[in-house]
């Protein structure tokens, strides 16, 4: 079975091969979370208000160096099929949460790519929990369980998608002097469709629209 990997990306989004972390054992499970915001008064069908960016939690990544007798936190080398292979220790994952660029205006952590089969997740590391469960007689840890929580790194199009903008045919920013029939006439070529615009945006008092708080609001133009 193909093993999961964590790649570190450079400023151009390319993988830095020498910093690749290949897990010793694939995770048994992971959590992929996304929350959705709905707006509207109680008892009224809600309107989609956008999605909050998800997180990915990789549970129970096991690191085991008991047979090699070396510190599980440190990188080490093993011989497999006549070749020497470098194995990443737990410290490498912890370091992914430390800013790699320091400057007067910027301190940011490494951008990573979690990859397992066809699943890819571009991210930064938000949290690393390491549980050491086995030790040598001198206290050296040789087995550990690591759980990683990651936040996505999104491009401009991805952000629009998560906000739900691209799920709509069109959006419009409300300005002074707008009325629902004017908006329907301009955007749908039929002022009689003002009710559809009101329903799509949960506007419960269409005769007084727009109120002062509606100026600058982005509304959905329904299909």
WONOR-V740811 format. One record per residue. N is the residue number from 1. RES is the residue in one small letter. NEAR is the number of other C-alpha atoms within 8 Angstrom. D_LAST is the distance of its C-alpha to the last C-alpha in Angstrom with 2 decimals. Layout:
BEGIN
n: (N	N)
res: (RES	RES)
near: (NEAR	NEAR)
d_last: (D_LAST	D_LAST)
END
This chain:
BEGIN
n: (1	2	3	4	5	6	7	8	9	10	11	12	13	14	15	16	17	18	19	20	21	22	23	24	25	26	27	28	29	30	31	32	33	34	35	36	37	38	39	40	41	42	43	44	45	46	47	48	49	50	51	52	53	54	55	56	57	58	59	60	61	62	63	64	65	66	67	68	69	70	71	72	73	74	75	76	77	78	79	80	81	82	83	84	85	86	87	88	89	90	91	92	93	94	95	96	97	98	99	100	101	102	103	104	105	106	107	108	109	110	111	112	113	114	115	116	117	118	119	120	121	122	123	124	125	126	127	128	129	130	131	132	133	134	135	136	137	138	139	140	141	142	143	144	145	146	147	148	149	150	151	152	153	154	155	156	157	158	159	160	161	162	163	164	165	166	167	168	169	170	171	172	173	174	175	176	177	178	179	180	181	182	183	184	185	186	187	188	189	190	191	192	193	194	195	196	197	198	199	200	201	202	203	204	205	206	207	208	209	210	211	212	213	214	215	216	217	218	219	220	221	222	223)
res: (x	x	x	x	x	x	x	x	x	x	x	x	x	x	x	x	x	x	x	x	x	x	x	x	x	x	x	x	x	x	x	x	x	x	x	x	x	x	x	x	x	x	x	x	x	x	x	x	x	x	x	x	x	x	x	x	x	x	x	x	x	x	x	x	x	x	x	x	x	x	x	x	x	x	x	x	x	x	x	x	x	x	x	x	x	x	x	x	x	x	x	x	x	x	x	x	x	x	x	x	x	x	x	x	x	x	x	x	x	x	x	x	x	x	x	x	x	x	x	x	x	x	x	x	x	x	x	x	x	x	x	x	x	x	x	x	x	x	x	x	x	x	x	x	x	x	x	x	x	x	x	x	x	x	x	x	x	x	x	x	x	x	x	x	x	x	x	x	x	x	x	x	x	x	x	x	x	x	x	x	x	x	x	x	x	x	x	x	x	x	x	x	x	x	x	x	x	x	x	x	x	x	x	x	x	x	x	x	x	x	x	x	x	x	x	x	x	x	x	x	x	x	x)
near: (2	5	11	11	11	11	14	13	13	9	5	5	6	7	9	10	7	4	7	11	11	10	12	10	8	9	10	6	7	9	9	8	7	9	8	9	9	9	8	9	6	4	4	7	6	9	10	9	10	11	11	10	9	10	12	12	11	12	12	10	13	13	15	9	11	8	4	5	8	10	9	14	10	11	10	9	8	8	8	7	4	5	6	8	8	8	11	11	12	13	8	12	10	9	7	11	13	9	10	8	8	8	6	4	4	7	9	9	12	12	11	12	12	13	12	10	8	5	7	9	8	11	12	14	13	9	8	12	7	9	7	10	9	8	11	9	5	5	6	9	13	18	14	15	12	14	12	12	12	12	12	12	8	8	6	6	7	8	9	10	10	11	10	12	11	7	6	11	9	8	10	8	9	12	7	6	4	9	8	13	11	9	12	15	12	9	7	9	7	9	13	8	11	11	8	8	13	12	9	11	9	11	9	6	6	9	4	6	10	12	7	5	7	9	11	8	8	8	9	12	12	9	4)
d_last: (45.70	44.03	44.56	42.00	42.44	41.60	41.52	42.05	40.08	41.44	39.73	38.29	36.81	39.63	41.57	45.02	46.79	49.89	47.89	46.14	46.63	46.88	47.05	50.20	48.41	44.72	43.03	42.83	39.44	36.87	34.20	30.75	29.07	25.65	24.74	21.40	21.07	19.40	19.65	20.29	23.33	25.31	24.38	20.74	17.90	17.56	14.82	14.80	17.15	17.78	20.40	24.05	25.77	27.61	31.30	33.33	36.71	39.19	41.81	45.48	46.18	49.88	52.44	55.93	59.00	61.68	63.29	63.31	64.79	62.86	60.70	57.18	55.85	57.16	56.28	58.81	59.61	60.17	61.43	59.26	60.25	62.81	60.39	60.13	56.71	55.68	54.10	52.13	53.32	51.35	52.11	49.84	46.79	47.88	48.22	44.56	43.76	46.15	44.95	45.93	45.54	47.55	47.57	47.60	43.83	42.65	43.49	41.12	41.62	41.44	38.06	38.30	36.68	37.18	37.26	38.07	37.51	33.93	32.79	32.77	32.10	32.68	34.08	36.82	39.26	38.86	41.62	44.46	46.56	49.75	52.05	55.46	57.02	60.10	62.89	66.10	69.38	69.17	65.74	63.74	60.28	59.70	56.70	53.46	50.06	47.21	43.74	41.29	38.13	35.86	33.04	30.49	30.72	27.26	26.29	23.76	20.97	21.93	21.72	18.14	17.29	19.26	17.74	14.29	13.11	12.45	10.39	7.58	6.15	8.39	10.87	13.41	16.96	18.21	21.38	24.12	23.58	19.82	18.73	15.48	15.88	16.76	13.75	11.47	13.86	13.91	10.36	8.70	12.20	12.73	14.56	14.49	10.92	12.62	12.89	9.24	9.61	12.95	12.14	9.65	12.62	15.45	16.91	19.76	21.59	19.27	22.37	23.86	20.88	21.44	24.57	26.66	25.31	21.69	22.77	21.74	19.08	16.00	12.86	9.29	6.73	3.78	0.00)
END
